[in-house]
């Protein structure tokens, strides 16, 4: 099925590691930092209030909405200034968040799966989030890593896929994209001519309005097994 594939793109959050517990821990770490450094701010705003402000700030600033770190930074700066603190504190809070954001634990199948694919294929990681792959346990797993902030657009915008192709020299039709989101991963990749794999770790139902992925797997072991039966060109 995938004998034509020369490069594989991987989404990160909820494809290679669980996202929700990481974000919750990072938000708590950031809020604890603010409680120490800017107590007047945390007296006014609970964590949910900060999140609501950040979401609304991003909605009102669509030109930076793809860059989650920049949205967080500017939202915090505005609130800190309003509370009588120097806006420079926003960078410290943002650094605290990102430090915890990178403390990810890959799913048990991931490190071995990527290691088995490395060398056979060019491996690329892509994310709409703000994880820094070089600071995670997967730092040595990819030939190229791209974020929406670096590219200037978040999926389903095709810019990230085109950038991956340009940087690797591999045409999009020779790419396989692997991700957990039917819209932002599978459908977005299909639109630019990539083959697609849906990683369905939680036995979710496929959206009936979308054409299914070329392959559905429960984990990376299933992907590797399928690719072993489709020698790369």
C-alpha positions in Angstrom: 0.0 0.0 0.0 2.8 2.4 0.9 5.6 1.3 -1.4 5.9 4.8 -2.8 6.5 6.5 0.5 9.9 8.0 1.1 9.1 10.3 4.0 6.7 10.2 7.0 5.2 13.2 8.8 4.1 12.7 12.4 1.8 14.8 14.4 2.9 15.1 18.1 0.1 15.7 20.6 -2.2 12.7 21.1 -0.3 10.9 18.3 3.1 10.3 20.0 2.2 11.3 23.5 -0.9 12.1 25.5 -1.6 15.9 25.5 -4.1 16.7 28.2 -2.1 15.6 31.2 0.9 17.5 29.9 -1.0 20.7 29.4 -2.7 20.5 32.8 0.7 20.0 34.5 2.2 22.9 32.5 -0.7 25.2 33.3 -0.4 24.4 37.0 3.4 24.9 36.9 2.9 28.3 35.3 0.2 29.4 37.7 2.4 28.4 40.7 5.1 30.6 39.2 2.7 33.5 38.9 1.5 33.0 42.5 5.1 33.5 43.6 6.1 36.3 41.3 2.8 38.2 40.6 0.4 37.4 43.5 -1.9 40.4 42.7 -2.6 38.8 39.3 -3.5 35.4 40.7 -5.7 37.0 43.3 -7.7 38.5 40.5 -7.6 35.6 38.0 -8.1 31.8 38.5 -6.4 29.5 36.0 -9.6 29.2 34.0 -9.9 33.0 33.8 -6.3 33.2 32.4 -7.2 30.6 29.8 -10.4 32.4 28.8 -8.5 35.6 28.4 -5.9 33.9 26.3 -8.5 32.3 24.0 -10.3 35.6 23.5 -7.0 37.4 22.9 -6.1 34.9 20.2 -9.5 35.3 18.6 -9.0 39.0 18.4 -5.5 38.7 17.0 -5.9 36.2 14.2 -2.5 37.2 12.7 -0.7 35.5 15.6 -3.4 32.9 16.6 -1.2 30.1 15.1 1.6 30.9 17.5 0.3 29.6 20.9 3.4 30.8 22.7 3.1 34.3 21.4 -0.6 34.5 22.2 0.2 33.3 25.8 3.0 35.8 26.1 1.0 38.8 24.9 -2.1 37.8 26.9 -0.1 37.5 30.1 1.7 40.8 29.4 -1.6 42.6 29.1 -2.9 41.2 32.4 0.4 41.8 34.3 0.5 45.4 33.1 -3.1 45.9 34.2 -2.2 44.5 37.7 0.8 46.8 38.0 3.6 44.5 37.2 6.3 44.9 34.5 5.4 43.2 31.3 8.8 41.5 31.3 7.4 39.0 33.9 5.3 37.5 31.1 8.4 36.0 29.6 9.3 34.3 32.8 5.8 32.9 33.2 5.9 31.7 29.6 9.3 30.1 30.1 7.9 28.3 33.2 5.0 27.0 31.1 7.2 25.8 28.2 9.6 24.1 30.6 6.8 21.9 31.9 5.2 21.6 28.4 8.2 19.7 27.2 8.0 17.1 30.0 6.2 14.6 27.8 6.0 10.8 28.2 5.7 9.1 24.8 3.3 6.3 24.4 5.0 2.9 25.0 5.1 2.0 21.3 6.6 5.3 20.1 10.4 5.2 20.7 10.8 1.7 19.3 8.4 2.4 16.4 10.3 5.6 15.4 13.7 3.8 15.7 12.5 1.0 13.4 11.4 3.6 10.8 14.5 5.8 11.0 16.9 5.2 8.2 14.2 3.6 6.0 12.3 6.9 5.7 12.9 10.6 6.3 11.0 11.4 9.5 9.4 14.8 10.1 7.5 16.0 13.1 4.8 18.7 12.7 2.7 20.3 15.4 0.2 23.1 15.8 1.2 23.2 19.5 4.3 24.6 21.2 6.2 21.6 22.3 9.9 21.9 21.5 10.9 18.4 20.2 14.6 19.0 21.0 13.7 19.2 24.7 11.6 16.0 24.8 12.6 12.3 24.9 12.1 12.3 21.1 14.9 14.8 20.4 16.9 12.4 18.3 14.0 10.8 16.4 13.4 13.1 13.5 15.3 14.5 10.5 13.2 17.7 10.6 10.7 19.2 13.1 8.3 22.0 12.3 5.8 24.0 14.3 3.0 26.3 13.3 4.8 29.2 14.9 7.9 28.6 12.7 5.9 28.1 9.5 3.4 30.9 10.1 0.2 28.8 9.9 -1.5 26.0 11.7 -3.0 22.9 10.1 -5.4 22.3 8.3 -3.6 25.1 6.4 -1.2 23.2 4.0 1.8 25.5 4.7 3.4 23.0 7.1 3.2 20.1 4.6 4.6 22.3 1.8 7.5 23.4 4.1 8.3 19.8 5.0 8.5 18.9 1.3 10.6 21.9 0.5 13.1 21.2 3.3 13.4 17.5 2.7 13.3 17.6 -1.1 10.6 14.8 -1.0 7.5 15.5 -3.1 4.2 15.5 -1.2 3.0 12.5 -3.1 5.8 10.5 -1.6 4.9 11.6 1.9 2.8 9.7 4.5 1.2 11.7 7.2 0.4 10.1 10.6 -1.9 11.7 13.1 -4.9 11.5 15.4 -7.1 14.3 14.2 -9.5 13.4 11.2 -9.6 17.1 10.0 -6.3 18.6 10.9 -4.2 15.5 10.1 -5.9 13.1 7.7 -8.1 15.4 5.6 -5.6 18.2 5.6 -2.8 15.9 4.4 -5.1 14.2 1.8 -5.9 17.6 0.2 -2.2 18.1 -0.7 -1.8 14.6 -2.1 -0.2 12.8 0.8 -1.0 9.3 1.9 -2.6 9.2 5.3 -2.7 7.1 8.5 -5.2 7.7 11.4 -3.8 6.8 14.8 -7.0 5.8 16.7 -5.7 5.0 20.2 -9.1 5.4 21.9 -11.3 3.5 19.5 -13.1 6.6 18.4 -15.6 6.6 15.5 -14.5 8.1 12.2 -16.5 11.2 11.2 -19.1 10.1 8.7 -18.7 13.2 6.5 -15.0 12.5 5.8 -13.4 10.0 3.6 -11.5 7.5 5.8 -7.7 7.5 6.0 -5.7 5.1 3.8 -4.9 3.2 7.0 -6.2 3.1 10.6 -3.9 1.8 13.3 -4.2 1.7 17.1 -0.5 2.5 17.7 2.9 2.8 15.9 3.4 -0.9 16.1 0.5 -1.3 13.7 2.0 1.3 11.4 5.4 -0.4 11.4 3.9 -3.8 10.7 2.0 -2.4 7.7 5.1 -0.6 6.4 7.2 -3.8 6.8 4.9 -5.3 4.2 5.4 -2.3 1.9 9.2 -2.0 1.2 10.1 1.6 0.6 11.4 2.6 -2.8 
